[in-house]
Protein backbone atom coordinates (compact mmCIF):
# COMPACT_ATOMS: atom_id res chain seq x y z
CA UNK A 1 0.00 0.00 0.00
CA UNK A 2 1.22 3.48 -0.79
CA UNK A 3 0.85 6.48 1.49
CA UNK A 4 0.25 10.18 1.00
CA UNK A 5 2.67 12.58 2.62
CA UNK A 6 1.41 16.15 2.72
CA UNK A 7 4.05 17.40 5.12
CA UNK A 8 6.62 20.00 4.24
CA UNK A 9 9.47 18.02 5.85
CA UNK A 10 10.98 15.59 3.31
CA UNK A 11 10.50 11.92 4.12
CA UNK A 12 13.03 9.96 2.12
CA UNK A 13 12.24 6.51 3.55
CA UNK A 14 8.66 5.16 3.54
CA UNK A 15 7.37 4.26 7.03
CA UNK A 16 7.41 0.57 7.90
CA UNK A 17 4.66 -1.34 6.09
CA UNK A 18 4.37 1.07 3.16
CA UNK A 19 5.72 0.21 -0.27
CA UNK A 20 5.95 3.81 -1.39
CA UNK A 21 5.03 7.34 -0.34
CA UNK A 22 3.63 9.96 -2.68
CA UNK A 23 4.82 13.38 -1.56
CA UNK A 24 2.61 16.34 -2.41
CA UNK A 25 4.35 19.29 -4.06
CA UNK A 26 2.79 21.62 -1.44
CA UNK A 27 2.37 21.72 2.35
CA UNK A 28 -0.54 20.17 4.23
CA UNK A 29 -2.55 23.39 4.46
CA UNK A 30 -2.21 24.08 0.75
CA UNK A 31 -2.98 20.43 -0.02
CA UNK A 32 -6.19 20.60 2.04
CA UNK A 33 -7.23 23.71 0.10
CA UNK A 34 -6.45 22.11 -3.25
CA UNK A 35 -8.40 18.97 -2.47
CA UNK A 36 -11.33 21.04 -1.26
CA UNK A 37 -11.34 22.69 -4.70
CA UNK A 38 -11.08 19.34 -6.47
CA UNK A 39 -7.45 19.73 -7.60
CA UNK A 40 -5.74 16.38 -7.07
CA UNK A 41 -2.15 17.57 -7.67
CA UNK A 42 -1.34 14.09 -8.93
CA UNK A 43 -2.36 12.32 -5.73
CA UNK A 44 -5.42 10.47 -7.05
CA UNK A 45 -5.72 7.01 -8.54
CA UNK A 46 -5.22 3.53 -7.14
CA UNK A 47 -6.77 2.36 -3.88
CA UNK A 48 -7.08 5.28 -1.47
CA UNK A 49 -8.28 4.81 2.10
CA UNK A 50 -8.17 7.94 4.21
CA UNK A 51 -8.61 7.88 8.02
CA UNK A 52 -10.28 11.30 7.69
CA UNK A 53 -11.95 13.47 5.03
CA UNK A 54 -8.48 14.53 3.88
CA UNK A 55 -8.35 12.84 0.47
CA UNK A 56 -8.31 13.67 -3.26
CA UNK A 57 -12.06 13.37 -3.82
CA UNK A 58 -12.15 13.64 -7.60
CA UNK A 59 -13.70 11.74 -10.48
CA UNK A 60 -12.22 8.25 -11.00
CA UNK A 61 -13.10 5.00 -12.71
CA UNK A 62 -13.64 2.16 -10.28
CA UNK A 63 -14.99 -0.21 -12.92
CA UNK A 64 -12.24 -0.07 -15.54
CA UNK A 65 -9.21 1.34 -13.71
CA UNK A 66 -10.05 -0.27 -10.33
CA UNK A 67 -9.52 3.07 -8.60
CA UNK A 68 -11.17 3.41 -5.19
CA UNK A 69 -11.48 6.31 -2.76
CA UNK A 70 -12.78 5.76 0.77
CA UNK A 71 -12.85 8.41 3.52
CA UNK A 72 -13.63 8.33 7.24
CA UNK A 73 -15.81 10.56 9.43
CA UNK A 74 -15.20 10.44 13.20
CA UNK A 75 -17.31 13.43 14.23
CA UNK A 76 -20.47 15.16 13.03
CA UNK A 77 -19.89 18.31 15.10
CA UNK A 78 -19.30 20.39 11.95
CA UNK A 79 -23.01 19.84 11.20
CA UNK A 80 -24.61 19.46 14.63
CA UNK A 81 -22.42 21.74 16.83
CA UNK A 82 -20.37 23.96 14.47
CA UNK A 83 -19.88 26.57 17.21
CA UNK A 84 -17.51 24.17 18.98
CA UNK A 85 -15.07 24.14 16.07
CA UNK A 86 -12.90 26.68 14.36
CA UNK A 87 -15.11 28.24 11.68
CA UNK A 88 -12.68 27.45 8.87
CA UNK A 89 -12.32 23.83 10.01
CA UNK A 90 -16.08 23.31 10.18
CA UNK A 91 -16.50 24.81 6.69
CA UNK A 92 -13.72 22.60 5.31
CA UNK A 93 -15.33 19.45 6.72
CA UNK A 94 -18.73 20.34 5.29
CA UNK A 95 -17.20 21.08 1.88
CA UNK A 96 -15.25 17.81 1.86
CA UNK A 97 -18.33 15.78 2.75
CA UNK A 98 -20.10 17.34 -0.24
CA UNK A 99 -17.21 16.14 -2.39
CA UNK A 100 -17.47 12.71 -0.76
CA UNK A 101 -21.14 12.55 -1.75
CA UNK A 102 -20.05 13.08 -5.37
CA UNK A 103 -16.89 11.02 -5.55
CA UNK A 104 -16.31 8.67 -2.58
CA UNK A 105 -16.92 4.97 -3.12
CA UNK A 106 -17.62 4.58 0.59
CA UNK A 107 -17.67 6.69 3.73
CA UNK A 108 -16.65 4.94 6.96
CA UNK A 109 -18.07 5.92 10.35
CA UNK A 110 -17.29 4.24 13.69
CA UNK A 111 -20.81 3.46 14.91
CA UNK A 112 -24.24 2.57 13.56
CA UNK A 113 -25.64 5.49 15.57
CA UNK A 114 -23.38 7.90 13.71
CA UNK A 115 -24.22 6.18 10.42
CA UNK A 116 -27.91 6.91 10.99
CA UNK A 117 -27.16 10.59 11.72
CA UNK A 118 -24.87 10.90 8.70
CA UNK A 119 -27.57 9.42 6.47
CA UNK A 120 -29.81 12.33 7.53
CA UNK A 121 -27.09 14.85 6.68
CA UNK A 122 -25.77 13.57 3.35
CA UNK A 123 -27.37 11.52 0.52
CA UNK A 124 -24.82 8.72 0.57
CA UNK A 125 -27.25 5.83 0.26
CA UNK A 126 -25.63 2.44 0.78
CA UNK A 127 -22.11 3.84 0.71
CA UNK A 128 -21.99 4.38 4.49
CA UNK A 129 -20.02 1.62 6.23
CA UNK A 130 -19.41 1.08 9.95
CA UNK A 131 -15.93 0.19 11.27
CA UNK A 132 -15.21 1.08 14.90
CA UNK A 133 -11.94 2.54 16.11
CA UNK A 134 -9.96 1.37 19.14
CA UNK A 135 -7.42 2.64 21.66
CA UNK A 136 -3.90 2.69 20.29
CA UNK A 137 -2.26 -0.74 20.21
CA UNK A 138 -0.61 -1.53 23.53
CA UNK A 139 -2.56 1.10 25.47
CA UNK A 140 -2.20 -0.09 29.06
CA UNK A 141 -1.38 1.08 32.57
CA UNK A 142 2.36 1.94 32.64
CA UNK A 143 4.64 0.30 35.19
CA UNK A 144 5.62 3.76 36.46
CA UNK A 145 2.03 4.98 36.91
CA UNK A 146 2.56 6.26 40.50
CA UNK A 147 5.58 8.30 39.40
CA UNK A 148 3.68 9.75 36.46
CA UNK A 149 0.83 10.69 38.80
CA UNK A 150 3.24 12.61 41.01
CA UNK A 151 4.86 14.34 38.03
CA UNK A 152 1.44 15.38 36.71
CA UNK A 153 0.46 16.69 40.15
CA UNK A 154 -2.62 14.50 40.43
CA UNK A 155 -4.66 14.72 43.65
CA UNK A 156 -5.03 11.68 45.89
CA UNK A 157 -8.76 11.22 45.19
CA UNK A 158 -10.16 12.34 41.88
CA UNK A 159 -12.54 11.56 39.07
CA UNK A 160 -11.38 11.88 35.47
CA UNK A 161 -13.62 13.65 32.98
CA UNK A 162 -13.45 12.68 29.31
CA UNK A 163 -14.37 16.17 28.18
CA UNK A 164 -13.16 19.52 26.99
CA UNK A 165 -14.00 23.20 27.43
CA UNK A 166 -15.24 23.15 23.82
CA UNK A 167 -17.88 20.60 24.90
CA UNK A 168 -19.19 22.13 28.15
CA UNK A 169 -22.22 19.82 28.16
CA UNK A 170 -19.75 17.00 28.73
CA UNK A 171 -17.95 18.78 31.58
CA UNK A 172 -20.75 20.47 33.51
CA UNK A 173 -22.56 17.35 34.84
CA UNK A 174 -19.28 16.00 36.23
CA UNK A 175 -18.30 19.35 37.77
CA UNK A 176 -21.68 19.72 39.45
CA UNK A 177 -21.60 16.14 40.69
CA UNK A 178 -18.07 16.52 42.11
CA UNK A 179 -19.09 19.67 44.00
CA UNK A 180 -21.17 17.49 46.36
CA UNK A 181 -18.47 14.86 46.83
CA UNK A 182 -15.06 14.94 48.50
CA UNK A 183 -13.18 14.46 45.23
CA UNK A 184 -11.23 16.60 42.79
CA UNK A 185 -11.61 16.60 39.02
CA UNK A 186 -8.96 15.87 36.40
CA UNK A 187 -9.93 16.86 32.86
CA UNK A 188 -8.68 14.06 30.60
CA UNK A 189 -9.68 15.54 27.27
CA UNK A 190 -6.16 15.99 25.96
CA UNK A 191 -4.64 18.86 27.88
CA UNK A 192 -5.33 21.66 25.39
CA UNK A 193 -7.84 23.46 27.61
CA UNK A 194 -7.03 26.78 29.23
CA UNK A 195 -6.89 26.05 32.98
CA UNK A 196 -8.31 29.51 33.77
CA UNK A 197 -11.37 28.91 31.58
CA UNK A 198 -11.92 25.47 33.06
CA UNK A 199 -11.61 26.98 36.55
CA UNK A 200 -14.21 29.62 35.71
CA UNK A 201 -16.57 26.91 34.43
CA UNK A 202 -16.04 24.95 37.65
CA UNK A 203 -16.71 28.02 39.83
CA UNK A 204 -19.90 28.69 37.89
CA UNK A 205 -21.10 25.17 38.62
CA UNK A 206 -20.42 24.97 42.33
CA UNK A 207 -16.93 23.45 42.32
CA UNK A 208 -13.98 25.55 43.46
CA UNK A 209 -11.60 26.07 40.54
CA UNK A 210 -8.57 24.93 42.55
CA UNK A 211 -10.09 21.44 42.75
CA UNK A 212 -9.83 21.00 38.97
CA UNK A 213 -6.66 19.93 37.13
CA UNK A 214 -6.07 20.16 33.39
CA UNK A 215 -2.77 18.31 32.82
CA UNK A 216 -1.24 17.95 29.40
CA UNK A 217 -1.98 14.35 28.41
CA UNK A 218 -0.41 14.10 24.98
CA UNK A 219 1.61 11.06 26.08
CA UNK A 220 -0.51 7.89 25.94
CA UNK A 221 1.10 6.46 29.07
CA UNK A 222 0.18 9.61 31.02
CA UNK A 223 -3.43 9.26 29.86
CA UNK A 224 -3.47 5.61 30.89
CA UNK A 225 -2.10 6.48 34.33
CA UNK A 226 -4.69 9.22 34.84
CA UNK A 227 -7.65 7.10 33.74
CA UNK A 228 -6.58 4.02 35.72
CA UNK A 229 -5.94 6.03 38.91
CA UNK A 230 -9.34 7.72 38.86
CA UNK A 231 -12.12 6.67 41.21
CA UNK A 232 -14.28 6.84 38.10
CA UNK A 233 -14.14 8.20 34.56
CA UNK A 234 -17.10 10.34 33.49
CA UNK A 235 -18.00 10.62 29.78
CA UNK A 236 -21.14 12.73 29.93
CA UNK A 237 -20.92 14.25 26.44
CA UNK A 238 -23.79 13.66 24.04
CA UNK A 239 -21.94 15.04 21.02
CA UNK A 240 -21.79 12.88 17.86
CA UNK A 241 -18.04 12.28 18.23
CA UNK A 242 -16.28 8.96 18.60
CA UNK A 243 -15.47 8.71 22.36
CA UNK A 244 -11.75 7.87 22.32
CA UNK A 245 -11.22 8.57 26.03
CA UNK A 246 -14.15 6.35 27.02
CA UNK A 247 -12.62 3.45 25.09
CA UNK A 248 -9.24 4.16 26.70
CA UNK A 249 -10.95 4.03 30.10
CA UNK A 250 -12.28 0.59 29.21
CA UNK A 251 -8.81 -0.53 28.12
CA UNK A 252 -7.31 0.21 31.56
CA UNK A 253 -10.28 -1.19 33.47
CA UNK A 254 -11.51 2.09 34.90
CA UNK A 255 -15.08 2.37 36.25
CA UNK A 256 -16.83 4.27 33.45
CA UNK A 257 -19.91 6.47 33.83
CA UNK A 258 -21.32 7.55 30.47
CA UNK A 259 -24.33 9.37 29.11
CA UNK A 260 -27.02 7.02 27.85
CA UNK A 261 -26.85 7.87 24.16
CA UNK A 262 -27.43 5.54 21.22
CA UNK A 263 -23.71 5.64 20.46
CA UNK A 264 -22.60 4.85 24.02
CA UNK A 265 -25.13 2.03 24.33
CA UNK A 266 -23.69 0.59 21.12
CA UNK A 267 -20.05 0.98 22.10
CA UNK A 268 -19.71 0.48 25.85
CA UNK A 269 -22.91 -1.48 26.50
CA UNK A 270 -22.87 -3.05 29.96
CA UNK A 271 -19.21 -2.11 30.38
CA UNK A 272 -20.27 1.22 31.89
CA UNK A 273 -22.83 2.78 34.21
CA UNK A 274 -25.11 4.66 31.79
CA UNK A 275 -26.81 7.78 33.16
CA UNK A 276 -29.72 9.86 31.93
CA UNK A 277 -28.64 12.34 29.26
CA UNK A 278 -27.74 15.76 30.64
CA UNK A 279 -28.85 14.83 34.17
CA UNK A 280 -26.28 16.09 36.71
CA UNK A 281 -28.20 14.49 39.59
CA UNK A 282 -28.02 11.09 37.89
CA UNK A 283 -24.27 11.52 37.33
CA UNK A 284 -23.84 12.49 40.99
CA UNK A 285 -25.76 9.42 42.14
CA UNK A 286 -23.66 7.17 39.91
CA UNK A 287 -20.43 8.70 41.21
CA UNK A 288 -21.57 8.38 44.80
CA UNK A 289 -22.33 4.71 44.32
CA UNK A 290 -18.99 3.99 42.61
CA UNK A 291 -17.02 5.88 45.26
CA UNK A 292 -18.83 4.51 48.31
CA UNK A 293 -19.49 0.93 47.18
CA UNK A 294 -16.14 -0.81 46.65
CA UNK A 295 -17.75 -4.05 45.45
CA UNK A 296 -19.77 -2.18 42.83
CA UNK A 297 -16.68 -0.27 41.66
CA UNK A 298 -14.71 -3.54 41.41
CA UNK A 299 -17.50 -5.09 39.35
CA UNK A 300 -17.49 -2.10 37.01
CA UNK A 301 -13.74 -2.47 36.52
CA UNK A 302 -14.16 -6.10 35.49
CA UNK A 303 -17.00 -5.25 33.10
CA UNK A 304 -14.94 -2.39 31.69
CA UNK A 305 -11.96 -4.59 30.89
CA UNK A 306 -14.19 -7.28 29.41
CA UNK A 307 -15.87 -4.79 27.10
CA UNK A 308 -12.51 -3.36 25.96
CA UNK A 309 -11.73 -6.66 24.22
CA UNK A 310 -14.37 -5.84 21.60
CA UNK A 311 -12.13 -3.15 20.10
CA UNK A 312 -8.96 -3.83 18.16
CA UNK A 313 -7.14 -2.15 15.29
CA UNK A 314 -6.35 -5.57 13.82
CA UNK A 315 -10.06 -6.28 13.53
CA UNK A 316 -10.62 -2.81 12.07
CA UNK A 317 -7.85 -3.37 9.50
CA UNK A 318 -9.36 -6.68 8.42
CA UNK A 319 -12.72 -5.00 7.92
CA UNK A 320 -11.09 -2.21 5.90
CA UNK A 321 -9.54 -4.78 3.55
CA UNK A 322 -12.88 -6.55 3.30
CA UNK A 323 -14.57 -3.27 2.39
CA UNK A 324 -12.15 -2.62 -0.45
CA UNK A 325 -12.51 -6.21 -1.65
CA UNK A 326 -16.29 -5.74 -1.82
CA UNK A 327 -15.86 -2.51 -3.80
C-alpha angles and dihedrals in degrees: 000000000000125000136215118234113194095168124116093225110088115246108199098176121053113238116259112286096026122106094201142352124222109212117207116230089231138048124272095264093050090044091053090052093048094050091048087057092047097252107138097191088209095302099112130091133066123049110328122185114176123192087213140019088279100112141111097266099188137130114292139162113245094171101053105018095033090229115159133185121190125173134188132227117198099169137032095194092112086068104029103032107015091157089071093062136063105272094235092049093050091049091049092052092049091049093049092050088054088054089048090055088056102039115012118105089206139358116213122211126178100234140032088234090059090044090058091050093046090051088059091051103044133027096237098137113189094350094091111101129183121225117156124221126227141205113281113283111274094018102160143133107290120236089237095051095130091052092048090050090055093047091051091049094237118178121243095248120029146140120227119226119208092211147096139219087250088062102045092166086067094049104039099067090052093046092050092046093049091051089071095045133067093247138103126227128238114194106220099183096115107288099264095113122109105247091214092056092046089049091052090051090050093049090050090055100048101267119112109244093231089065092064125082126194104188122180104256103180091126111081093217090055090052091049091050092049095047095044093048094051122104084225139346116231120205101176098154118121094190118128093249127121104258102231095167092051090055090047088053089054091049092058094041097248120162102256126206112189139173113261099246128146089252095050092046088053096046109033099021111167091351089090142039103253116209133195112278113267093354110136091183091056091049090049092051091049092049092047091053094048093047098044101036109063093182091053092048091050090051091051090052091054092047090047094054092045092053092048090068089071091072125070135148090220090060090045091051092051090052091049091055090047090052093053091046089055091050 
